[in-house]
Amino acid sequence: MQSAYANTDVKKFKVAAVSSNANSFGLRGMVVVARDGEAWELAANSLNVKSAGESVIAKITLDDDKNRTGIQWGTYELPRQLPSAPKAVVAEIWK
């Protein structure tokens, strides 16, 4: 019997930008970018907000053929996938 966690992986993102203000719920926006250019906008409360350059880890759910079926952000809220970051932006964030 397979573990419930057998088809998971993790992916590391770095914080590219953090909003200077909070929304009406007190959440601040963060843009995170992976080494391959995958980019997301996330929201974080004051306890979980990261600074530019810090890492964020996402849990990736995979099917039996290792295709992504989901992504979980833990304590981060309101995930919204963005267009892939240009190579020059990725290089600057990951230098």
N, C-alpha and C positions, 0 to 999 in steps of 0.2 A: 504494500500500500504506500502510495506516495504521500509525502508531507504536504500539508496545505500551502507550504511556502516553497515547494520544489520548483515551480515555474515563475520565479521572480529574479530580478536583477536590480542593480542600482546604477544610477547615472549621476555624475557630478556636474554641477553647474556653478558658474561664478556670477556674483552680483555685478552687473554692469552699471546700474543706476538705482538710486533710491529717491523717492519723492521727498520734497522738503516740507510738505504739509500732509495732514491726515484727512481722510474722508469723514462723513458725519458719524461713522461708527468708531472712529479713532484708529483706523487702519491706514498704514502708509504703503504706497506702491513700490514694488521692486521689479526690475527687469533682470532676468537671469539668462545666461547664455552658456551652452555646452561647448566643448572643444570642437564638435562637428557643426556648430552654427545654430543648432536648435535653440529657439528663444521662447521665453514665456514671461508674462506679466503676472506677478503674484501680489497678494496683500498680506501684511503682517501687522500684528499688534505691537505695542511698544516693548513687550518682553521678547518678541521673536524677530524683530526687524534686524537685518544684517547691514553691514557697511559695504560700500563698493569694494570689490576684490575678495570678499569673503566667499566661502563655499556653501552651497546648498545641495543636499543629496535628495534625489527623488527615487522612489521605489517603483520599478517597472514590472508590470504583470505581463507574462508571456503565455501564449498558447503552446500546445505540444510541438508545434513546428518552429518555436522560438520567435514568432511574430508578436509584436507588441499589441496587447489588448487593453491596457490601461496604464495610467501613471498616477501615483499618489504622492502628495506633497506634505504629508504630516500635518504640522501646525500652521501651514500657510493656507490662505483662503483665496477664493475668487480666481482660480487659475484661468488664464486666457493665452492660448498659443498665438505667438506672433510669427510673422514671416522670418525665415532664416536670416541670421545676421550675415552681413558681407564678410568676406575673408579678412579684410583689413581690420574690421572691428573685432573679430574673433582673435586675431593675432595680438591686438592691443590689450584685450581683456586677459588673455592667457599668457602674456609675456612673463 
